[in-house]
Amino acid sequence: MNAIAIERGRVSLPGQRQTTLALTYHRLMLMMLVFAGVTTLIVARILYLSVFAAPSGTGLAGDPLLPARGDILDRNGVPLARNIDAWSIAVHPKKLLGDPDELAVKLNELMPEKSVDQYRRILTSDKTFVYLSRRAMPELVAAVNALGEPGIAFDREPERLYPNLELAAHVIGYTDLDGKGAAGIERAFDQRLSDPATRGEPIQLSIDARVQQALEAELSAAMHKFSAIGAAGVIMDVKTGEILAMSSLPELNPNVPGKGSMDARFNRITLGVYELGSTFKPFTVAMAMDAGVIKSLGQMYNCPSGLKAGGFTITDTHPFNRACSVSEIMQESSNIGTAQIAAQLGGARQKEFLRKMGFLDRVEVELMERGRTLTPGNDWGEVATMTVGYGHGIAVTPLHLATGYATLFNGGVWHPATLLKVGKNHPVPEGRRVFSEDTSYKMRALLRLVVTHGTGKKADAPGYRIGGKTGTAEKIVGGRYTGAAVVTTFAGVFPMDEPRYVVIAMLDDPKATAETYGFHTAGWNVAPVISKVVSRVGPMLGVHPSMDKDANLAEVLPYVRGD
């Protein structure tokens, strides 16, 4: 009989086996649930960050695939401002492993903008985090990283880049270190450029980068040639109010605005206010024509060598010492003749015309940097009316002047200036009538006369039919007007037979040269700028020279004597 041996512990009852399997199953299911829950949390967090979290360093919510700040383009799509990734260098003083004294010396060698003592104080401070450099170049990042100090941190952050350097700097403006708009379009449209809902769509300006470059180049050349302390210029479409170019000098590099002087950061076109002298005279004549004071361009006025006005004597650079016509008054820029016309017009009507042109308020444009007009105020009596008539006693911005000339030559309708490209989403705003169409038309021949036969001859550019007016205004030095320092301006329009563009150029305190025979007036130094600018930008703007077209000078020449 065979014996059957049963090994102890190898027998398992069916109930125990089922219990063990069930326990294992429940444990496995619990682990799977925990894994699924953790996975769900991770995915949810990633989705949350992708939808709501800001890109590193921006402090803004939104889609990380969008730029941290919208681009700014010129009217043809040329990038004027855009974002790139830059490096920042920071230090955690409490996490330093190296000797602060030695490290301070090495940091000073690489970044000498701070002294060794300043670095030492940073490295030994109680702060947890201090920036050492923002917008650092890759070469600097590599050199600092080579120091091997783990307490120094490097990070990527968005940097605003202006690829054209100084071009249109006062239009575009710049941002601060935190990426917030600090000047120009950057400041005026800061919300739109940084809002996640709108920053994906670039802002397209009315500026034409080609036209802007030509204007800046000619202004800069004249500024240096005549040793002026500043210059400014603007080119505007007379019908839409679009600013195609706007320049203020000294130049400013918006990539490093902190390195520019206060004078360089100052926008002379929209923030600076100046007495713009005889460039105001066409407004006075047009006002008088519309008011019925002037009935003919041949209307005569007594133009002696001097005209008493209160306790002052008004004089002319080119005195007539005889009766002179309205055409001659404009041709030779007579203060005496214009003052009499303004007196006939009267202060009330003068102020009303200026108000309708926007001259008594801050200039209308998208920028926030806008200067306040200076007027005679409560002293706006007869003498003030006469002096305002020829551009003294009232200070406005050069952009005021540009919008005024656009109004005068587009048929008489005022439109606000704009730095945004006119189109479907930004139509030309409805304007207001200031001058009659008839007055607007008659002024064409009058200002063309100034260039062909008067003080603005050097502004002429063959074939482009430029019309305009010179202006030389004395500056106030030590509380008194002085002929030693002047602001010279030329306000031009072309082509004068069918006006399309206004061109303004201004020099602040130009000096006389041997070439100008000792004169520092507008006809000698700033009028040639207009000629050069128009010759360069005319073809860009679709205006081609023609010797067969011109304003109808037959309307004014019969009223001009040959002497």
Secondary structure, DSSP 8 states (H G I E B T S, - for coil): -------TT----HHHHHHHHHHHHHHHHHHHHHHHHHHHHHHHHHHHHHHH---TTT---S-TTS-SS--EE-TTS-EEEEEEEEEEEEE-GGG--S-HHHHHHHHHHH-TTS-HHHHHHHHTSS-S-EEEEEEE-HHHHHHHHTT--TTEEEEEEEEEE-TTTTTTHHHH-EE-TTS-EEEHHHHHTHHHHH-TTTTTS-EEBS--HHHHHHHHHHHHHHHHHTT-SEEEEEEEETTT-BEEEEEEES---TTSGGGS-HHHHS-TTTT--B--GGGGHHHHHHHHHHHTS---TT-EEEE-SEEEETTEEEE-SS---EEEEHHHHHHTT-HHHHHHHHHHH-HHHHHHHHHHTTTTS---SS-S-----B--GGG-SHHHHHHHHTT-S-BB-HHHHHHHHHHHHTTSEE---BSB--BTTB-----EE-S-HHHHHHHHHHHHHHHHHSTTGGG--TTS--EEEEEEEEEEETTEEEEEEEEEEEEEEESTTS--EEEEEEEES----GGGTT--SHHHHTHHHHHHHHHHHTGGGT----SS----GGGTGGG----
